[in-house]
Amino acid sequence: MRILVVFYSRTGNIRRVAEAIAERLKADMEEIRDARSRSGMLGFLRSGYEALAGKLPKIQQVSRSPSEYDLVLIGSPVWVGKLSSPMRSYLALYGRSIKQTAFFCTCKSDEGRAFKEMEALSKKPIATLCIREKEIKSGEYIRKIEEFIKSLT
Ligand SMILES: Cc1cc2nc3c(=O)[nH]c(=O)nc-3n(C[C@H](O)[C@H](O)[C@H](O)COP(=O)(O)O)c2cc1C
């Protein structure tokens, strides 16, 4: 089975989770990158605004075609209770070409509406995983990732 892990990460949390998942599944990876820098306080504020307003910011060209994979795992941080805007842009472009999917997110408290938005732009997921920042710090996220991976098969 060909598996692709696609993620967007502004500050590294989702990247860490995505790498742990991809390593265990021997999956290919695709990192979604902003066309314009999102660092600093202005980047933070713009991120919140774009998530709330449902914006589709420009992202850099991707290198893999999700339609060539049997399963595409999609990872995004939660922004103001919603999907991060760069991942929304990716799913608006490619979400419909995904055959089978599962979602994961990192957040401070909960996933809010992020998974619902992801589903509306792609498919019903076969599994979901939400990891809180404190679970990354404590190392608890590894156990949750292993449970998530078991639920994919
Ligand atoms: C603009 C913005 C809004 C956020 N809003 C929420 C939120 O509503 N709920 C929540 O639990 N975490 C929220 N967070 C925290 C992020 O989801 C969390 O830090 C996540 O782990 C970041 O992932 P990353 O390091 O891969 O970018 C927000 C972060 C940013 C930058």
PDBQT file of the ligand as one rigid body, heavy atoms in Angstrom, charges set to zero:
ROOT
HETATM    1  C1  LIG A 201      -2.934  31.734  14.861  1.00  0.00    +0.000 C 
HETATM    2  C2  LIG A 201      -2.989  30.567  15.814  1.00  0.00    +0.000 A 
HETATM    3  C3  LIG A 201      -4.208  30.212  16.372  1.00  0.00    +0.000 A 
HETATM    4  C4  LIG A 201      -4.283  29.104  17.230  1.00  0.00    +0.000 A 
HETATM    5  N1  LIG A 201      -5.516  28.730  17.708  1.00  0.00    +0.000 NA
HETATM    6  C5  LIG A 201      -5.644  27.619  18.476  1.00  0.00    +0.000 A 
HETATM    7  C6  LIG A 201      -6.923  27.169  18.916  1.00  0.00    +0.000 A 
HETATM    8  O1  LIG A 201      -7.962  27.749  18.609  1.00  0.00    +0.000 OA
HETATM    9  N2  LIG A 201      -6.982  26.046  19.695  1.00  0.00    +0.000 N 
HETATM   10  C7  LIG A 201      -5.874  25.357  20.074  1.00  0.00    +0.000 A 
HETATM   11  O2  LIG A 201      -6.011  24.360  20.776  1.00  0.00    +0.000 OA
HETATM   12  N3  LIG A 201      -4.629  25.744  19.645  1.00  0.00    +0.000 NA
HETATM   13  C8  LIG A 201      -4.486  26.852  18.865  1.00  0.00    +0.000 A 
HETATM   14  N4  LIG A 201      -3.252  27.262  18.410  1.00  0.00    +0.000 N 
HETATM   15  C9  LIG A 201      -2.070  26.500  18.817  1.00  0.00    +0.000 C 
HETATM   16  C10 LIG A 201      -1.568  25.577  17.707  1.00  0.00    +0.000 C 
HETATM   17  O3  LIG A 201      -2.599  24.758  17.209  1.00  0.00    +0.000 OA
HETATM   18  C11 LIG A 201      -0.462  24.695  18.258  1.00  0.00    +0.000 C 
HETATM   19  O4  LIG A 201       0.573  25.516  18.756  1.00  0.00    +0.000 OA
HETATM   20  C12 LIG A 201       0.084  23.731  17.220  1.00  0.00    +0.000 C 
HETATM   21  O5  LIG A 201       0.753  22.689  17.891  1.00  0.00    +0.000 OA
HETATM   22  C13 LIG A 201       1.047  24.409  16.259  1.00  0.00    +0.000 C 
HETATM   23  O6  LIG A 201       1.554  23.460  15.347  1.00  0.00    +0.000 OA
HETATM   24  P1  LIG A 201       2.891  23.743  14.501  1.00  0.00    +0.000 P 
HETATM   25  O7  LIG A 201       3.998  23.921  15.522  1.00  0.00    +0.000 OA
HETATM   26  O8  LIG A 201       3.086  22.507  13.699  1.00  0.00    +0.000 OA
HETATM   27  O9  LIG A 201       2.683  24.963  13.691  1.00  0.00    +0.000 OA
HETATM   28  C14 LIG A 201      -3.125  28.371  17.557  1.00  0.00    +0.000 A 
HETATM   29  C15 LIG A 201      -1.889  28.755  17.002  1.00  0.00    +0.000 A 
HETATM   30  C16 LIG A 201      -1.822  29.828  16.123  1.00  0.00    +0.000 A 
HETATM   31  C17 LIG A 201      -0.497  30.205  15.494  1.00  0.00    +0.000 C 
ENDROOT
TORSDOF 0
